[in-house]
Amino acid sequence: MGSKLLAIMGSPRRGGNTDVLVDVAVDEFTSRGGHAEKVRVAELDIRPCQGCFACMAGDGLESLCTQLDDMTDLYQKLREADRLIWATPIYMWSPTGQMKLFLDRLFPTGDYQSTRWRRLLAGKRVGFIIVYAEEDPLDSGLTQTRDILKVTAEASGAEVAFTVHSTVGDKGTAKDDAVLVGRVREAAATLVGS
């Protein structure tokens, strides 16, 4: 069986540039023999972390978190995948709120934990796809968005495989940018069997 990719799509916009580029990555991955699933976190019921810290002593918990929402199933999907893509547009100089909810709920998987879920993503490679409207990436929030994704992935044990980022135009127009599409395809190809 080939590698299994879980693509986490942080944009609330179906058919938007992030959605289009994740589809490109998934298509490339599956065309090379991998298996892939795309999850739109905006369409899930993921509640905010409550800061209860039950997960820090939670070896007796049935799930990683006491909140039994759609993140419960997503934890299982994260366990089963060997490769990950986290994709988000930049809203207000950071990942979308929907993506941030997902990232915050990875708290039980951090390397600062002492439970069986510590470093849940160990051995997994993750790629980032980040899009923004500004011409200058330094004005877009790219640096902090990438750093938020990177520190969360690495704290959970994952290795960052790539970051593809770009200025994009109107909704869905990323599909017409042959250079950007090529970069996403090339990056996704590196995840297969690596």
C-alpha angles and dihedrals in degrees: 000000000000128000117294118228126198112195114198110202112200099186120101090208118095108211092017124132095269090050091049093050093047088053089052091051093046091048092051092046094050093043087062094054101271127127119232143186126190119209122194104208091195088067094052131084100242112160122204121267108269096208091234092137092215087133091062091067095022107123087120093054118107090219134026089258135034089229108089102203132121090298087073091068091040091058088057092049089051090052092051098046122086095193131037139195120196112193130181142156115229115256117180093350095304143064116300118275089249091055091045091055089055092047094047091052089059087075091106090059098055123122088241090069125096098203131096089266094064110126092004090170095054112141093018123118118217130195126199127217113191127176132184141171102233120095092221111060090206089063093047103066092253095138096053093039092053091045093051091052093043098049092046093050094046094044087055091051101259126134117229108236100180148339119216113186134168148161108255134192133218122345112303097359093119087084088068094054101093094187093052093044089050091051091051092048092049092048094047090050090060090063096060113098093342 
